[in-house]
Amino acid sequence: MNHSKDIKGLLVDLDGVLYVGDQLVVGAIEAIRKIRQDKIPCRFITNTSTVSRQSLQHKLISMGFPVELDEIISAPQAALFYIQQYSDPVCHLLLADDVKRDFLSFRQSDKQADFVIIGDIANAWCYDILNTAFRLLNQGAKLIAIHKNRYWQTEQGLQMDIGAFVTALEYVSRQQAIVIGKPSLDFFQMAIKDIDLPADQIAIIGDDIETDIGGGQAAGLQGVLVRTGKFRQQIVDDSLISPDLIVDSIKDLPGVLGIEK
């Protein structure tokens, strides 16, 4: 890894790095406090597609992380920006209710649509929902995936994420989804632009070697993998991606950055 003095900004993943579900990662609050005191700019990035940015901010604040709303960059927010490029698009939303509220300005239909937008709808997945999406895609709608994660870490262990459903719809509709969140280059470039630093002076802190580290490095960032959340040593060993640094958890990050406070 480059010398820590070269790191002037941070993109910090949320679930798996600062917390797992509702369980804080030990030392995370203190680590972020030290980083804040050292005036290192941070953006908190996430593929989480079940809650709005406002709900994410409320969760972070309630857990002890004083985060401003404009410091949070979420995949649903990026999807919102993407769709706003189009003139009066009709959308079919497979999104959690909290996230769906952010998309209410768009016309919605389950009969004819320009976009089918997929996020995490948890236990609602069923053949009827998939077949409605399949029919709309066959009629010409474009498939937009908030992300395409394989799995995520919960307090009960690893659980399947929406990537398999996205892949299924790609397969039957013979089209590739437009993937909005990590590891999308567009997503990381949006975060880099927002933090307003050269990419090689920014480090991505994440628990997923593919979406966090691989995606970040492809955008020119330094990749710091933490051994918390969905981290599994075997997955790292099998991956072609090489993190710039692996640390036990975010609690070790101030030391990497040379912060002694």
C-alpha positions as a Markdown table, in Angstrom:
| # | Residue | x | y | z |
|---|---|---|---|---|
| 1 | Met | 0.0 | 0.0 | 0.0 |
| 2 | Asn | 1.1 | 3.6 | -0.5 |
| 3 | His | 2.3 | 5.4 | 2.6 |
| 4 | Ser | -0.6 | 6.2 | 4.8 |
| 5 | Lys | 0.1 | 10.0 | 4.4 |
| 6 | Asp | -1.0 | 9.6 | 0.8 |
| 7 | Ile | -4.6 | 8.8 | 2.1 |
| 8 | Lys | -6.4 | 12.0 | 2.4 |
| 9 | Gly | -10.0 | 10.8 | 2.2 |
| 10 | Leu | -12.1 | 7.7 | 3.0 |
| 11 | Leu | -15.0 | 5.9 | 1.5 |
| 12 | Val | -16.4 | 3.7 | 4.4 |
| 13 | Asp | -18.8 | 0.9 | 3.7 |
| 14 | Leu | -21.5 | 0.5 | 6.4 |
| 15 | Asp | -22.9 | -3.0 | 7.0 |
| 16 | Gly | -20.0 | -5.3 | 7.8 |
| 17 | Val | -17.6 | -2.5 | 8.5 |
| 18 | Leu | -19.2 | -0.2 | 11.1 |
| 19 | Tyr | -21.9 | -2.7 | 12.2 |
| 20 | Val | -23.5 | -6.1 | 11.4 |
| 21 | Gly | -27.2 | -5.7 | 11.5 |
| 22 | Asp | -27.8 | -3.9 | 14.8 |
| 23 | Gln | -24.5 | -5.0 | 16.3 |
| 24 | Leu | -21.7 | -2.5 | 16.4 |
| 25 | Val | -18.3 | -3.6 | 15.3 |
| 26 | Val | -16.0 | -3.2 | 18.4 |
| 27 | Gly | -14.0 | 0.0 | 18.2 |
| 28 | Ala | -15.8 | 1.5 | 15.2 |
| 29 | Ile | -17.2 | 4.6 | 17.0 |
| 30 | Glu | -13.8 | 5.4 | 18.4 |
| 31 | Ala | -12.1 | 4.9 | 15.1 |
| 32 | Ile | -14.5 | 7.2 | 13.2 |
| 33 | Arg | -14.2 | 9.8 | 16.1 |
| 34 | Lys | -10.4 | 9.8 | 15.7 |
| 35 | Ile | -10.6 | 10.1 | 11.9 |
| 36 | Arg | -13.1 | 13.0 | 12.2 |
| 37 | Gln | -10.7 | 14.8 | 14.7 |
| 38 | Asp | -7.9 | 14.5 | 12.1 |
| 39 | Lys | -10.2 | 16.3 | 9.6 |
| 40 | Ile | -10.0 | 13.4 | 7.1 |
| 41 | Pro | -13.1 | 13.7 | 4.8 |
| 42 | Cys | -15.3 | 10.6 | 4.8 |
| 43 | Arg | -18.2 | 9.4 | 2.7 |
| 44 | Phe | -20.3 | 6.5 | 4.0 |
| 45 | Ile | -21.2 | 4.3 | 1.0 |
| 46 | Thr | -23.6 | 1.4 | 0.8 |
| 47 | Asn | -25.4 | -0.9 | -1.5 |
| 48 | Thr | -28.2 | -1.3 | 1.1 |
| 49 | Ser | -31.4 | -1.2 | -0.8 |
| 50 | Thr | -33.9 | -1.7 | 2.1 |
| 51 | Val | -33.8 | 1.7 | 3.7 |
| 52 | Ser | -33.7 | 5.4 | 2.6 |
| 53 | Arg | -30.8 | 7.7 | 3.2 |
| 54 | Gln | -32.8 | 9.4 | 5.9 |
| 55 | Ser | -33.3 | 6.1 | 7.7 |
| 56 | Leu | -29.6 | 5.2 | 7.3 |
| 57 | Gln | -28.6 | 8.5 | 8.8 |
| 58 | His | -31.0 | 8.0 | 11.7 |
| 59 | Lys | -29.5 | 4.5 | 12.3 |
| 60 | Leu | -26.0 | 5.8 | 12.2 |
| 61 | Ile | -26.7 | 8.7 | 14.6 |
| 62 | Ser | -28.6 | 6.4 | 17.0 |
| 63 | Met | -25.6 | 4.0 | 17.0 |
| 64 | Gly | -23.2 | 6.8 | 17.8 |
| 65 | Phe | -21.9 | 7.9 | 14.4 |
| 66 | Pro | -22.6 | 11.7 | 13.9 |
| 67 | Val | -23.0 | 11.6 | 10.1 |
| 68 | Glu | -24.5 | 14.3 | 7.9 |
| 69 | Leu | -27.1 | 13.2 | 5.3 |
| 70 | Asp | -24.9 | 14.5 | 2.4 |
| 71 | Glu | -22.1 | 12.3 | 3.6 |
| 72 | Ile | -24.1 | 9.2 | 2.8 |
| 73 | Ile | -23.9 | 7.8 | -0.7 |
| 74 | Ser | -26.3 | 4.9 | -1.3 |
| 75 | Ala | -27.0 | 2.8 | -4.3 |
| 76 | Pro | -30.7 | 3.7 | -4.3 |
| 77 | Gln | -29.7 | 7.4 | -4.4 |
| 78 | Ala | -27.5 | 6.7 | -7.4 |
| 79 | Ala | -30.4 | 4.9 | -9.1 |
| 80 | Leu | -32.5 | 7.9 | -8.5 |
| 81 | Phe | -30.0 | 10.2 | -10.2 |
| 82 | Tyr | -29.7 | 7.8 | -13.1 |
| 83 | Ile | -33.4 | 7.6 | -13.8 |
| 84 | Gln | -33.8 | 11.4 | -13.4 |
| 85 | Gln | -31.8 | 11.7 | -16.7 |
| 86 | Tyr | -34.8 | 10.5 | -18.6 |
| 87 | Ser | -37.9 | 12.5 | -19.4 |
| 88 | Asp | -41.0 | 11.3 | -17.4 |
| 89 | Pro | -40.0 | 7.6 | -17.3 |
| 90 | Val | -42.5 | 5.0 | -16.2 |
| 91 | Cys | -41.1 | 2.6 | -13.6 |
| 92 | His | -41.9 | -0.7 | -12.1 |
| 93 | Leu | -40.4 | -0.7 | -8.6 |
| 94 | Leu | -39.4 | -3.9 | -6.8 |
| 95 | Leu | -38.2 | -1.9 | -3.8 |
| 96 | Ala | -38.7 | -1.9 | 0.0 |
| 97 | Asp | -41.4 | 0.5 | 1.1 |
| 98 | Asp | -39.0 | 2.9 | 2.8 |
| 99 | Val | -36.8 | 3.2 | -0.4 |
| 100 | Lys | -39.9 | 3.3 | -2.7 |
| 101 | Arg | -40.8 | 6.7 | -1.1 |
| 102 | Asp | -37.8 | 8.3 | -2.7 |
| 103 | Phe | -39.1 | 7.3 | -6.1 |
| 104 | Leu | -42.6 | 8.6 | -5.8 |
| 105 | Ser | -42.0 | 11.4 | -8.3 |
| 106 | Phe | -41.9 | 8.9 | -11.1 |
| 107 | Arg | -45.0 | 7.4 | -12.8 |
| 108 | Gln | -45.4 | 3.7 | -11.9 |
| 109 | Ser | -47.0 | 0.8 | -13.7 |
| 110 | Asp | -47.1 | -3.0 | -13.7 |
| 111 | Lys | -48.6 | -3.1 | -17.2 |
| 112 | Gln | -46.0 | -1.1 | -19.3 |
| 113 | Ala | -42.8 | 0.4 | -18.1 |
| 114 | Asp | -39.5 | 1.9 | -19.3 |
| 115 | Phe | -37.6 | 0.6 | -16.3 |
| 116 | Val | -37.9 | -2.4 | -13.9 |
| 117 | Ile | -35.9 | -1.4 | -10.8 |
| 118 | Ile | -34.8 | -4.1 | -8.4 |
| 119 | Gly | -33.7 | -3.8 | -4.9 |
| 120 | Asp | -34.1 | -6.0 | -1.8 |
| 121 | Ile | -37.8 | -6.9 | -1.1 |
| 122 | Ala | -36.9 | -9.6 | 1.4 |
| 123 | Asn | -39.5 | -12.3 | 1.8 |
| 124 | Ala | -41.8 | -10.8 | -0.8 |
| 125 | Trp | -40.0 | -12.6 | -3.7 |
| 126 | Cys | -42.3 | -15.0 | -5.5 |
| 127 | Tyr | -43.1 | -16.3 | -9.0 |
| 128 | Asp | -45.8 | -13.7 | -9.5 |
| 129 | Ile | -43.5 | -10.8 | -8.8 |
| 130 | Leu | -40.7 | -12.3 | -11.0 |
| 131 | Asn | -43.1 | -13.1 | -13.9 |
| 132 | Thr | -44.5 | -9.6 | -13.9 |
| 133 | Ala | -41.0 | -8.2 | -14.2 |
| 134 | Phe | -40.2 | -10.8 | -16.9 |
| 135 | Arg | -43.3 | -9.7 | -18.9 |
| 136 | Leu | -42.3 | -6.0 | -18.7 |
| 137 | Leu | -38.8 | -6.7 | -19.7 |
| 138 | Asn | -40.0 | -8.7 | -22.7 |
| 139 | Gln | -42.1 | -5.7 | -23.7 |
| 140 | Gly | -39.0 | -3.5 | -23.8 |
| 141 | Ala | -38.4 | -2.3 | -20.3 |
| 142 | Lys | -34.7 | -2.0 | -19.2 |
| 143 | Leu | -33.6 | -3.8 | -16.1 |
| 144 | Ile | -31.9 | -1.7 | -13.4 |
| 145 | Ala | -30.4 | -3.4 | -10.4 |
| 146 | Ile | -29.7 | -1.3 | -7.3 |
| 147 | His | -26.8 | -3.8 | -6.9 |
| 148 | Lys | -26.0 | -7.4 | -7.7 |
| 149 | Asn | -24.5 | -8.7 | -4.4 |
| 150 | Arg | -24.2 | -12.4 | -4.0 |
| 151 | Tyr | -24.8 | -12.5 | -0.2 |
| 152 | Trp | -24.6 | -10.3 | 2.9 |
| 153 | Gln | -23.6 | -10.9 | 6.5 |
| 154 | Thr | -26.4 | -10.9 | 9.2 |
| 155 | Glu | -26.4 | -11.6 | 12.8 |
| 156 | Gln | -27.6 | -15.1 | 11.8 |
| 157 | Gly | -24.7 | -15.6 | 9.3 |
| 158 | Leu | -24.4 | -15.2 | 5.6 |
| 159 | Gln | -27.7 | -14.8 | 3.7 |
| 160 | Met | -28.5 | -14.8 | 0.0 |
| 161 | Asp | -28.8 | -11.3 | -1.5 |
| 162 | Ile | -30.6 | -10.0 | -4.6 |
| 163 | Gly | -27.9 | -10.9 | -7.2 |
| 164 | Ala | -29.4 | -14.3 | -7.9 |
| 165 | Phe | -32.8 | -12.7 | -8.7 |
| 166 | Val | -31.1 | -10.1 | -11.0 |
| 167 | Thr | -29.2 | -12.9 | -12.7 |
| 168 | Ala | -32.4 | -14.9 | -13.2 |
| 169 | Leu | -34.2 | -12.0 | -14.8 |
| 170 | Glu | -31.2 | -11.3 | -17.0 |
| 171 | Tyr | -31.2 | -15.0 | -18.1 |
| 172 | Val | -34.9 | -15.1 | -19.1 |
| 173 | Ser | -35.1 | -11.7 | -20.6 |
| 174 | Arg | -31.8 | -12.0 | -22.5 |
| 175 | Gln | -30.6 | -8.6 | -21.4 |
| 176 | Gln | -27.9 | -7.4 | -19.0 |
| 177 | Ala | -29.0 | -5.4 | -16.0 |
| 178 | Ile | -27.7 | -1.8 | -15.5 |
| 179 | Val | -26.0 | -2.3 | -12.1 |
| 180 | Ile | -26.0 | 1.0 | -10.2 |
| 181 | Gly | -24.2 | 0.3 | -6.9 |
| 182 | Lys | -20.8 | -1.1 | -6.0 |
| 183 | Pro | -18.8 | -2.3 | -7.9 |
| 184 | Ser | -20.1 | 0.0 | -10.7 |
| 185 | Leu | -17.4 | 2.4 | -11.9 |
| 186 | Asp | -20.1 | 5.1 | -12.1 |
| 187 | Phe | -21.0 | 4.7 | -8.4 |
| 188 | Phe | -17.4 | 5.1 | -7.3 |
| 189 | Gln | -16.8 | 8.0 | -9.6 |
| 190 | Met | -19.8 | 9.7 | -8.1 |
| 191 | Ala | -18.3 | 9.2 | -4.7 |
| 192 | Ile | -14.9 | 10.4 | -5.8 |
| 193 | Lys | -16.4 | 13.6 | -7.3 |
| 194 | Asp | -18.3 | 14.2 | -4.1 |
| 195 | Ile | -15.3 | 13.9 | -1.9 |
| 196 | Asp | -13.3 | 16.1 | -4.4 |
| 197 | Leu | -9.9 | 14.4 | -4.1 |
| 198 | Pro | -7.7 | 12.5 | -6.6 |
| 199 | Ala | -8.8 | 8.9 | -6.6 |
| 200 | Asp | -5.3 | 7.6 | -5.6 |
| 201 | Gln | -5.6 | 9.7 | -2.4 |
| 202 | Ile | -8.8 | 8.0 | -1.3 |
| 203 | Ala | -9.1 | 4.6 | 0.3 |
| 204 | Ile | -12.2 | 2.4 | 0.2 |
| 205 | Ile | -12.8 | 0.5 | 3.5 |
| 206 | Gly | -14.9 | -2.6 | 3.0 |
| 207 | Asp | -15.6 | -6.2 | 3.9 |
| 208 | Asp | -16.4 | -7.5 | 0.4 |
| 209 | Ile | -13.3 | -8.2 | -1.7 |
| 210 | Glu | -15.3 | -8.0 | -5.0 |
| 211 | Thr | -17.7 | -5.2 | -4.7 |
| 212 | Asp | -15.7 | -3.0 | -2.3 |
| 213 | Ile | -12.1 | -3.6 | -3.0 |
| 214 | Gly | -12.2 | -4.7 | -6.6 |
| 215 | Gly | -14.7 | -2.0 | -7.6 |
| 216 | Gly | -12.8 | 0.6 | -5.7 |
| 217 | Gln | -9.4 | -0.4 | -7.1 |
| 218 | Ala | -10.9 | -0.3 | -10.7 |
| 219 | Ala | -11.8 | 3.3 | -10.0 |
| 220 | Gly | -8.2 | 4.1 | -8.9 |
| 221 | Leu | -8.8 | 3.9 | -5.1 |
| 222 | Gln | -6.7 | 2.2 | -2.5 |
| 223 | Gly | -8.4 | -0.8 | -1.1 |
| 224 | Val | -8.5 | -1.7 | 2.6 |
| 225 | Leu | -10.2 | -5.0 | 3.4 |
| 226 | Val | -11.5 | -5.5 | 7.0 |
| 227 | Arg | -11.8 | -9.0 | 8.6 |
| 228 | Thr | -15.3 | -8.3 | 9.8 |
| 229 | Gly | -18.8 | -8.7 | 8.2 |
| 230 | Lys | -18.8 | -11.0 | 5.2 |
| 231 | Phe | -15.0 | -11.4 | 5.2 |
| 232 | Arg | -14.0 | -15.0 | 4.7 |
| 233 | Gln | -10.4 | -15.9 | 4.3 |
| 234 | Gln | -11.1 | -18.7 | 1.8 |
| 235 | Ile | -12.9 | -16.2 | -0.5 |
| 236 | Val | -9.9 | -13.8 | -0.3 |
| 237 | Asp | -7.5 | -16.7 | -1.1 |
| 238 | Asp | -9.5 | -17.7 | -4.1 |
| 239 | Ser | -9.9 | -14.2 | -5.4 |
| 240 | Leu | -7.8 | -12.6 | -8.2 |
| 241 | Ile | -8.2 | -9.2 | -6.4 |
| 242 | Ser | -5.4 | -8.2 | -4.1 |
| 243 | Pro | -6.3 | -5.6 | -1.4 |
| 244 | Asp | -3.7 | -2.9 | -0.8 |
| 245 | Leu | -4.1 | -3.7 | 2.9 |
| 246 | Ile | -6.0 | -6.2 | 5.1 |
| 247 | Val | -6.8 | -5.1 | 8.7 |
| 248 | Asp | -8.6 | -6.9 | 11.5 |
| 249 | Ser | -11.3 | -4.2 | 11.7 |
| 250 | Ile | -11.9 | -0.5 | 11.3 |
| 251 | Lys | -10.6 | 0.0 | 14.8 |
| 252 | Asp | -7.1 | -0.5 | 13.2 |
| 253 | Leu | -7.6 | 2.2 | 10.6 |
| 254 | Pro | -6.4 | 5.2 | 12.7 |
| 255 | Gly | -3.1 | 3.4 | 13.3 |
| 256 | Val | -2.8 | 2.8 | 9.5 |
| 257 | Leu | -3.4 | 6.5 | 8.9 |
| 258 | Gly | -0.9 | 7.5 | 11.6 |
| 259 | Ile | -3.5 | 9.0 | 13.9 |
| 260 | Glu | -2.4 | 8.7 | 17.5 |
| 261 | Lys | -5.1 | 10.7 | 19.3 |
